[in-house]
Amino acid sequence: MNIEEVDLEASLKAARPFLGHVHLADTNRQALGHGRLDGAGVLSALAEIGYQGYLAFEVFPLPEACTAIRDGLAAVRAAAIGLSL
């Protein structure tokens, strides 16, 4: 969606009936926070539509796997503060 959609948040809202799980990656396929994706906007849109499905990281293990996991989790936690996810 990041590449093809003009408004990612609006696209997520429109896709609401079809969302079963969401793969999270930044614009460069690294963990959130390592590119230009508005992770807070994505999570806010998911909270707004009442999304209760799975979130999965689909990222390159850069700079290495453990750091990618830690950075991704930290970005999601920071963006999700105050959201009902």
Steps between C-alpha positions, in 0.01 A plus 500: 500500500787734578606510134165485325260699715483880512351505851606199704270570794194543274590179318519306827160634600353400162653152531354446848274206408789317338775544762598179676857588587728794429867476404698792635815624331640845439539645151844341463386156624675554832338529843263790561696813575775423250322650198232756418178316589264676741468204735289702744258586219471135396436382856256785557302399190495138619376609843234720340353207305512275806759264352556206735707273273867418500787738436813337358840641419612422148838670497860446405711392800702824496729598653443151640194297599482576874541873447235499226256328737578738788472809278174382344342426837617833641352688202165320530484557876585869462245550220229304684505709818146617555350276231260216568684223318 
